[in-house]
Amino acid sequence: MKNEHHAVVIGLDNYPVIPLPPLKGPVNDAEDFSAWLRDPHGGNVPEENIHCLVSTDFGKNAEQQAGKDAIQPSPNQIEVLFEPFVSKGVQGRYGERLYIFVAGHGFGDPGDMGTTALYAANAQKMFPWHVAITDYVDWLRRHAVFDEIVLLMDCCRTVNSFHEVKEPQYPTTKGRTGADQVRFFSAFAVGRGRVAREKRFEDGRDSGIFTKALLHALQTARPVQGKVTGQQIKEQIHNSLAAFAGDVRVEPPVIRLDSARDITFLHRQSAQA
């Protein structure tokens, strides 16, 4: 049986222009989540179905080499990851499940409580180039492009009155019948207006605290009747986050799911050690 699971994974550390603190965890987070996706005992997503983009794909000297315009990835380079799904989505269904994992500097729209965007690497104070991640997710849901969508965002959701989230230039169609049947799980590291945190862990690597708790939940959550569901992942993240944070003060994550139509993340007979 063909595996119809797909994934978009983004991790941006490098923001050399906009006055934001440097990040050390997002690329590691993206690589760690990609490893879970590939794991036959984890996400079990085919390698060819995982589309990953991280800061290290572009090197660290773009600004010095060719000025601000060369800093990558730009919004277009990020949005091209969603292009195949949108193109097919106009016509019909693409697959069973889509994972979207995003780590980097993010922000919320001043006028929309739910919208969250990711700053592109070339973002500037007066030109906050970005990608409206949640808008893409909403479009894919409305068009029932996938039977299930899992959205995971380990980024800040601060609000700047001058940084309005711009809707992507996808087709403005109304959607399709069956959109209300799409199963959905979303997990944000923090609530609107809050700042996500990262730290150095015992393995000597920097990681997002939320991502660490998320991956731990995915790897160790105790199954019920052979299933690990979204509700179990949610509960374990909330219960373990403080332990991963240690001395770092963290805000509670925002995790949403439909308990009546919960997603089964994976099947296993017992919790892993």
Secondary structure, DSSP 8 states (H G I E B T S, - for coil): ----EEEEEEE----SSSS----SSHHHHHHHHHHHHH-TTTT---GGGEEEEEGGGS-S-HHHHH-GGG-S--HHHHHTTTHHHHHHHTTS--EEEEEEEEEE-EEE-TT-SS-EEEE-TT--SSS--EE-HHHHHHHHHHTT-EEEEEEEEEE--EE-TT--------------TTGGG-EEEEEESS-TT----EEE-TTS-EEEHHHHHHHHHHHH---BTTEEEHHHHHHHHHHHHHHHHTTS-----EEEE-GGG--EEEE-SS---
